[in-house]
Amino acid sequence: MVVRFNPSCLTLYQHPHHSVCFSKQVSVKSSYGRHMKRGGTSRPQIEFPSPLGNVPGDVAETYDLFVVTMSLLKERFEHVFYVPRDHDLWCRPEGQKYVDSVEKLDKLLAACKALGVETQPMVIGELGIIPLFSWYHESFDREKDITGFHIPPLEMACKDFHACKWPQGLSNGDMSLSMYFDAMNDKQLEMMKEVKIKCDHIITFSHFVPK
């Protein structure tokens, strides 16, 4: 289930990738189609029976839209957890606002803290939630290469190589980025241990996970 927000309406799309994960099914009561036919912009009424939402990245390219989206989620869920993905750290639409993607990451995490969106492990009742920071590297790919077709190199096909800006020492060309984000998890090891001790049921979520 993917929830997409825009300033005028709230729509739900079925999609094979889980950009927003809910602990229970979302029920929708909506006359959205009728409003759209009449030219209206009112939002459909949506009931969220679950108090928990996990958001594994790809929220928005711009900071302002990120804040709007996370604010809407926080209004509807008692607990919202977030980890970043590549699109959140693109500097292309507002590159002049950030020195690099690390600065933008820090600003997004600060916004989460201000909004009450969790980015650290936490115990909720009998359930443990552990968000995991991560970044991809080509060594994660264990599939056989496709032959017989012309496939452009990753740096040409993937916009991250151009839309993300990294400081010296961090690069998509090696494992420095995946190690950098993994090190962010190391800072939360004690909290993870506490969750594992207290909870029999634990949910971990991320976006880039080696298989």
C-alpha positions, 0 to 999 in steps of 0.5 A: 500500500502506498499513500501519496499526498498532494496539497489538494487531495489525498489518494491511495494507490495499490503498488507492488513496492511498500513505501508506507507500511501499516500495521493494519489495513487502511479503510477508505470512505470516499466520494473522491471521484464524485468531487473530482467530476464536479471540479472539487478539491476536498479530500476523501475521509479516510479512517486509519484504524492503526496507530502505527505507520512505518515509512521506508523513504521516498517521501518527497524530493523537496523539504517543504513537501516532505514536511507536509507529508510527514505532518499529515501522517503524524496527524493520522497515526499515533506513531510514525517511523521513518528512514530515508531513501535516495529520492529524499536526498536528491538535491536537484530541485533545491540544490542551492539550499544544501551543501550536499545530501548529508546536510539535507539528510540532517535537516530531514531528521531534524524535521522528523524530531520536531514533528514527533516522527521516530527515527530510532528504535522504540518499544510500543506496548509489546511491539518493538520497532527498529528502523534501519538506515541503509544505502545500496552498493552494486556488491549487493546484486547477486543475480546473474548478468543479463546478456544479449541486451544493451544495458547502460551502466548504473551511473548512467541509468540511476539518477542518484549518481547525479541528483545526490551530492556527497561530500568528499569521502562518500561516493556511489562508486564504492561502499563508503555510502553503505558503510556511512549509513550502517554506522548510523545504526551503530549509534543505536545499538544500545537501544536495539538491545533494549528492544530485543530484551523487552519484546518478543515481537519486533518489526525492522524496516529499511529500504536498501537491504541486501538479499 
